[in-house]
Amino acid sequence: MAAGCHNPANLGTGAPPWSFAGTIYTASGGSTPAPAAVVRVLDANSQLYIAVADQDGNFSFYTATPIAFPAQTNVTSCPTLTSMGTTITATGQGGCNSCHSTTPGSQSTPLGLM
């Protein structure tokens, strides 16, 4: 599947729609997955969206109702709560790994609990 294929407005063949998706690690910039970590997104209308990471730290969720931006997000795995330092400002920024990556030029390190 090509990048962006999970966009609900332009799905790739056989791709499920995602509003947000990514991978959570036990430490920022790390490589050890954080299974069962809880990802929360709170939109501008105070609607809360929640996803739980699978055994590989991957999470995704689709919202049938468009998310009102800007949105805030955090991830938790008791007792740790880590909030994102900036807000998600627009549609199309739900591919968390597009910014949180080890790829040269990425905006931030991979998502981590610490």
Residue pairs with C-beta under 8 A, 6 or more apart in sequence:
1 12
1 13
1 14
1 15
2 12
3 95
3 98
4 10
4 12
4 95
5 11
5 12
5 13
5 15
6 12
6 15
6 16
6 17
6 18
6 21
6 60
6 95
7 17
7 92
8 17
8 18
8 19
8 62
11 17
16 60
16 62
17 62
18 60
18 61
18 62
18 94
18 95
19 49
19 61
19 62
19 63
19 67
19 94
20 39
20 41
20 49
20 51
20 59
20 60
20 61
20 73
20 94
20 96
21 58
21 59
21 60
21 61
21 94
21 95
21 96
21 97
22 39
22 58
22 59
22 60
22 95
22 96
22 97
22 100
22 111
23 33
23 53
23 56
23 57
23 58
23 59
23 96
23 97
23 110
23 111
24 33
24 34
24 37
24 39
24 53
24 57
24 59
24 75
24 77
24 111
24 112
24 113
25 31
25 32
25 33
25 34
25 57
25 110
25 111
25 112
25 113
26 32
26 33
26 34
26 112
26 113
26 114
27 112
27 113
27 114
28 82
28 109
28 110
28 111
28 112
28 113
28 114
29 102
29 109
29 110
29 112
30 110
30 112
31 110
33 53
33 55
33 56
33 57
33 58
34 53
34 57
34 75
34 77
34 112
34 113
35 53
35 54
35 55
35 56
35 57
36 52
36 53
36 77
37 52
37 53
37 57
37 59
37 75
37 76
37 77
37 113
38 50
38 51
38 52
38 53
38 75
38 76
38 77
39 50
39 51
39 52
39 53
39 59
39 73
39 74
39 75
40 48
40 49
40 50
40 73
40 74
40 75
40 76
41 48
41 49
41 50
41 67
41 71
41 72
41 73
41 88
42 48
42 49
42 71
42 72
42 73
43 49
43 67
43 68
43 69
43 71
44 68
44 69
44 70
44 71
45 68
47 65
47 67
47 68
49 61
49 63
49 67
50 61
51 59
51 60
51 61
52 59
53 59
66 91
67 91
69 87
69 88
69 89
69 90
69 91
70 87
70 88
70 89
71 87
71 88
72 83
72 84
72 87
72 88
73 83
73 84
73 88
74 81
74 82
74 83
74 84
75 81
75 82
75 111
75 113
76 82
76 113
77 113
80 113
80 114
82 112
82 113
82 114
88 94
93 99
96 111
97 110
97 111
98 106
99 106
99 107
99 108
100 106
100 107
100 108
100 109
100 110
100 111
101 108
101 109
101 110
102 109
102 110
